[in-house]
Amino acid sequence: MKLNRYQNMNDETLLAYYYADGNTEWIGILLERYTLLLLGTCMKYLKNQEAAKDAVQQIFLKVISELPKYKVQYFKSWIYMIAKNYCLMQLRDKKITYSIENDNAATGLVFENNTDELKEKEKLMNNIELAINDLNVEQKKCIEMFYLEKKSYRLIAQITGYSILQVKSYIQNGKRNLKLLVEKRNNGELNH
């Protein structure tokens, strides 16, 4: 397969090809596309270039083994979550000091050898990820595009074909439902 001619395809198309024929070369194109994102994410958490490079290799393997199990719609968001969770697991296992910078880079949180806090944060992130998958399709799509991909209401409306009012409603209702689902998961009311 001549990979160069597929480099300009969007993630959704490459995923569709992968799900259609199972050829891991499609995943290879996607992984190549996001290698720097993964390396940057791993450096942010692990604070060590060699550890980050090793982590990226492990994440590649994890993606190849996990992708067939899920119907991923937004590869970039999904792979970011995989990388983040992998790094958090590494930090928990090694019990080292690390800092997580807030997405807006205004504040930083420091966790020092506090595996309980790390476990709680990891549990919360997993519960949020599972809860997002429990939302209805419209809410899930709008929540992921708005919060994970940082798209505006207008852009989401253009991509999905929903009106801006619908997008706003799906996000507000999705956020409320997400909160309820996460609370239920945290209380052990939902198990899957």
C-alpha positions in Angstrom: 0.0 0.0 0.0 1.4 3.4 -1.0 1.0 5.3 2.3 1.8 8.8 0.9 -1.5 9.0 -1.0 -3.4 8.4 2.2 -1.6 10.9 4.4 -4.1 13.7 3.6 -7.2 11.6 4.5 -9.0 12.7 7.7 -9.0 10.5 10.8 -12.6 9.4 10.3 -11.9 8.0 6.8 -8.8 6.2 8.0 -10.7 4.7 10.9 -13.5 3.6 8.5 -11.0 1.9 6.3 -9.5 0.1 9.3 -12.8 -1.1 10.6 -13.7 -2.2 7.1 -10.6 -4.3 6.3 -8.7 -4.7 9.6 -5.5 -3.5 7.9 -3.2 -2.1 10.7 -1.4 0.1 8.1 -4.4 2.5 8.5 -3.6 2.6 12.3 0.0 3.2 11.4 -0.9 6.4 9.4 -2.9 7.6 12.4 -0.2 6.8 14.9 2.4 8.5 12.8 0.1 11.6 12.6 -0.1 11.8 16.4 3.3 10.7 17.5 4.4 14.2 18.5 1.1 14.7 20.4 1.7 11.5 22.3 5.4 12.3 23.0 4.4 15.8 24.3 1.6 14.3 26.5 4.0 11.7 27.9 6.7 14.3 28.5 4.2 16.5 30.4 3.4 13.7 32.8 6.6 11.6 33.0 9.1 14.5 32.8 11.7 12.3 31.2 12.5 12.0 27.5 13.5 8.3 27.5 10.5 7.3 29.7 8.2 9.3 27.4 9.6 7.6 24.2 9.2 4.2 25.9 5.6 5.2 26.9 4.8 6.1 23.3 5.9 2.7 22.1 3.7 1.0 24.7 0.8 3.3 23.8 1.2 2.3 20.1 0.9 -1.4 21.1 -2.1 -0.6 23.4 -3.8 1.2 20.5 -3.3 -1.6 18.1 -4.7 -4.1 20.6 -7.6 -1.9 21.9 -8.8 -0.3 18.8 -10.6 -3.4 17.4 -12.6 -3.6 20.7 -14.2 -0.1 20.3 -16.0 1.9 17.7 -13.8 5.0 18.0 -15.2 8.1 16.4 -12.7 10.8 17.5 -9.2 9.2 17.3 -7.3 12.2 18.5 -9.4 12.5 21.7 -9.3 8.7 22.2 -5.6 8.3 21.8 -5.0 11.3 24.1 -7.1 9.6 26.8 -5.1 6.3 26.3 -1.8 8.2 26.6 -2.9 10.1 29.7 -4.2 7.0 31.4 -1.1 5.1 30.6 1.1 7.8 32.0 -1.0 8.1 35.2 -0.7 4.3 35.6 3.1 4.6 35.2 3.3 7.4 37.8 1.1 5.5 40.2 3.2 2.4 39.8 6.5 4.3 40.3 5.1 6.5 43.1 7.0 9.5 41.9 6.3 13.2 42.1 4.7 14.8 39.2 2.7 17.8 38.3 -0.4 18.1 36.1 -0.9 21.4 34.5 -4.4 22.7 34.1 -5.5 22.8 30.4 -5.6 26.6 30.4 -2.0 26.6 31.9 -3.0 29.1 34.5 -2.8 26.8 37.5 -0.9 23.6 38.4 -1.7 20.8 40.7 1.1 18.9 42.4 0.6 15.4 43.7 3.6 14.2 45.7 3.7 10.4 46.3 0.0 10.5 46.9 -1.3 7.3 45.4 -4.7 7.6 46.9 -5.3 11.0 45.2 -3.9 9.5 42.0 -6.1 6.5 42.2 -9.2 8.7 42.8 -8.3 10.9 39.8 -7.8 7.9 37.7 -11.1 6.4 38.8 -12.8 9.7 38.1 -11.3 9.9 34.6 -12.3 6.3 33.8 -15.8 7.0 35.1 -16.1 10.1 33.0 -14.9 8.2 29.9 -17.5 5.4 30.5 -20.2 7.9 31.3 -19.6 9.8 28.0 -20.2 6.5 26.2 -23.5 6.2 28.0 -24.8 9.5 26.7 -27.1 9.5 23.7 -25.4 9.9 20.3 -26.1 13.6 19.9 -25.0 14.6 23.4 -21.9 12.4 23.2 -20.9 13.9 19.8 -21.4 17.5 21.0 -19.7 16.9 24.4 -16.7 15.3 22.8 -16.3 18.0 20.1 -16.8 20.9 22.6 -14.8 19.7 25.6 -12.2 17.2 24.1 -11.7 18.8 20.7 -12.2 22.4 21.8 -14.6 23.2 18.9 -17.0 26.1 19.1 -20.8 25.8 19.0 -20.8 27.2 15.5 -18.2 24.7 14.2 -20.0 21.8 15.9 -23.2 23.0 14.2 -21.5 23.1 10.8 -19.9 19.7 11.2 -23.0 17.9 12.6 -25.8 19.8 10.8 -27.5 20.6 14.1 -28.6 24.2 14.8 -26.6 26.2 17.2 -29.5 26.0 19.7 -29.5 22.2 19.4 -25.8 22.1 19.9 -26.1 24.3 23.0 -29.0 22.1 24.3 -27.1 18.9 23.7 -24.0 20.2 25.5 -26.0 21.5 28.5 -28.1 18.3 28.8 -25.1 16.1 28.1 -23.2 17.9 30.9 -26.0 17.4 33.3 -26.5 13.8 32.3 -22.7 13.2 32.5 -22.6 14.6 36.0 -25.4 12.2 37.1 -23.9 9.2 35.4 -20.5 9.9 37.0 -22.1 10.3 40.4 -23.9 6.9 39.9 -20.6 5.3 38.9 -18.8 6.8 41.9 -21.5 5.4 44.1 -21.3 2.0 42.5 -24.8 2.2 41.0 -23.5 1.5 37.5 -20.9 -1.2 36.8 -20.2 -1.5 33.1 
